[in-house]
Amino acid sequence: MRHFLDFERPIAELEGKIDELRHLSTDSGLNIAEEVGRLEAQANRLLRQSYARLTPWQEVQVARHPDRPHASSYIAALIADFVPLAGDRAFGEDAAILGGIGRFRGRSVMVVGTEKGADTESRVKHNFGMARPEGYRKARRLMRLAERFRLPLLTFVDTAGAYPGVDAEARGQSEAIARAIETCLDVRVPVVSAVIGEGGSGGAIALAAANAVLMLEHAIYSVISPEGCGSILWRDGEHAPQAAEALKLTAPELLRLGVIDRVVPEPLGGAHRLPGQAITALGDALDETLGPLLALDGDRLREERRRKFLAIDGTAAA
């Protein structure tokens, strides 16, 4: 069953009528193709109009859509012969972060991604994509493994943020995130990151300090969630829509600000409507982005990556 967001209710009503007419036609043998075609055209027009003028808060809702493809979906479709690697070699395994070796378009690569899960059971297993310290330490271990075997690193980011629990803080959450960012900036292999859903705070940048950062059209990327920002500035999470506006968290805004390098278009109505098309489009963008980076040596990759992130706040060396 398809999930519809609040602003998609008029579209949901039209698609519901279309389904009813099709069911009626099947049962009665009536030919109602003309009416179905008219309603389909109306629904497509309304869908196009709605997605052409999404507010930042509506973009947040689309980025969080439960049917949106997750990191595991991209890995399954784009990475051949994937061999998962687990554990941080210090505390344990964290299912919120997936990682392993595979082949992308004929090239051996290391892949790391945050995984939210697709249903209640898998969301609990993956802790809704919110990693604990062992998850970031695992990511760091895999980054160094990629460097050791000269494997390009691809990362898929989809997290509301790092897990804020007491147990995570007790095991050094902030230190683990900082070390992951440090390692991401330090490795001498190409690093390409894709924000596929939510890119939340340090939990996202721990995997996204890359030579090139791609972002799906309806993904979001921000220092804090709109709800968290609203609760701090207005002491009320109900101000999340205003916070989303102020945070400049949409892909076009972030491209303009130089935080990301490329916006990857999604199918009309978002990646959740046609996951296969969205995955293929991102795969093509990753391939196009990774190709030129493979020609650069490790020292230059490292230098350009560091310079890129220092330049975001204007402190890059001359």
C-alpha positions, 0 to 999 in steps of 0.5 A, spaced: 500 500 500 502 506 497 503 511 503 501 519 501 504 525 505 499 530 507 500 535 501 499 529 497 492 528 499 488 531 493 493 526 489 491 520 493 484 521 492 485 522 484 489 515 484 484 512 489 478 514 484 482 511 478 483 504 482 476 504 483 474 505 476 479 500 474 476 495 479 469 496 476 471 495 469 474 488 471 468 486 475 463 489 470 466 489 463 465 496 462 470 500 458 471 506 462 478 507 459 477 514 457 475 516 464 481 513 467 485 516 462 482 523 464 483 522 471 490 519 470 492 526 466 489 530 472 493 526 477 500 527 473 498 534 472 497 535 480 503 531 482 507 535 477 505 542 480 505 539 487 513 537 486 515 543 482 513 548 489 515 544 495 516 548 501 523 546 505 518 542 510 515 538 505 522 536 502 523 534 509 517 529 509 519 527 502 526 525 504 523 521 510 518 517 506 517 510 509 518 507 502 524 511 499 529 506 497 535 506 503 542 504 503 541 497 502 537 498 496 542 502 493 547 497 495 543 491 492 542 494 486 549 497 484 554 493 488 555 486 485 559 481 489 558 485 495 561 482 501 559 485 508 564 486 513 562 487 520 565 490 527 569 495 530 574 490 533 573 494 539 566 493 542 561 490 537 557 490 531 552 496 529 547 494 524 545 502 523 552 502 519 553 497 513 559 496 510 563 492 505 567 490 499 564 489 492 564 491 485 561 498 482 560 498 474 566 493 474 571 497 479 572 494 486 570 499 491 569 499 499 562 501 500 559 504 507 552 507 508 547 508 514 541 504 514 534 506 517 530 499 515 524 498 511 519 496 516 518 495 524 523 489 525 528 492 520 528 499 523 529 496 530 534 492 528 538 498 524 536 503 530 532 507 525 539 509 522 542 512 528 549 509 529 552 508 536 560 509 537 562 502 534 558 504 528 563 510 526 569 506 529 567 500 524 566 506 518 573 508 520 576 501 520 573 500 513 575 507 510 583 505 512 581 498 509 580 501 503 586 506 503 590 499 504 588 496 498 587 502 494 579 501 493 575 507 492 570 509 497 563 510 496 558 512 502 550 512 502 548 517 507 541 517 510 540 518 518 537 523 522 543 523 526 547 519 531 544 516 536 543 520 542 543 515 548 546 515 554 550 508 552 552 512 546 555 518 550 558 513 555 562 510 549 565 516 546 560 518 541 563 525 539 570 522 539 568 516 534 564 521 530 570 526 530 575 520 528 571 518 523 571 525 520 578 525 520 579 519 517 574 521 511 578 527 510 585 523 511 585 517 506 588 517 500 583 514 495 577 517 492 571 518 496 564 520 493 558 520 498 551 521 496 546 523 501 540 519 499 535 521 504 536 525 511 543 528 512 543 529 519 548 533 523 555 530 525 552 523 524 552 524 516 558 528 515 562 522 519 561 519 512 560 525 507 567 528 508 568 526 501 572 529 494 565 529 491 558 530 495 552 528 491 545 529 493 538 526 491 533 532 489 529 531 495 534 529 500 535 534 506 542 535 509 543 540 515 546 541 522 540 539 526 533 536 525 528 542 524 524 539 530 530 540 534 532 547 531 525 549 533 525 546 540 532 550 541 530 557 538 522 557 539 522 552 545 517 548 541 518 543 536 511 545 532 516 551 529 519 545 525 516 548 518 519 555 520 526 552 522 526 548 515 526 554 512 531 557 516 536 551 515 537 552 508 537 544 508 534 543 501 539 540 495 538 547 491 540 551 497 546 547 499 549 546 491 548 554 491 552 555 498 557 550 495 556 544 501 554 539 496 557 538 488 551 535 484 544 534 485 541 528 482 534 529 479 529 524 482 523 521 478 516 525 478 513 524 485 520 522 489 524 516 489 519 512 493 514 512 487 519 509 482 525 506 486 528 503 480 529 509 476 532 513 482 537 508 484 539 508 476 540 515 476 544 515 482 548 510 480 550 513 473 551 520 477 556 516 482 560 513 476 561 520 472 563 523 478 568 517 480 571 516 473 575 523 474 577 522 481 581 515 479 586 519 475 588 523 481 594 520 486 593 519 493 596 526 496 592 530 491 586 527 493 587 528 500 589 535 499 583 537 495 578 534 499 581 538 505 581 544 501 574 543 499 571 543 506 576 548 509 573 553 503 566 552 505 567 557 511 572 561 507 578 559 511 582 555 505 589 556 505 591 561 499 
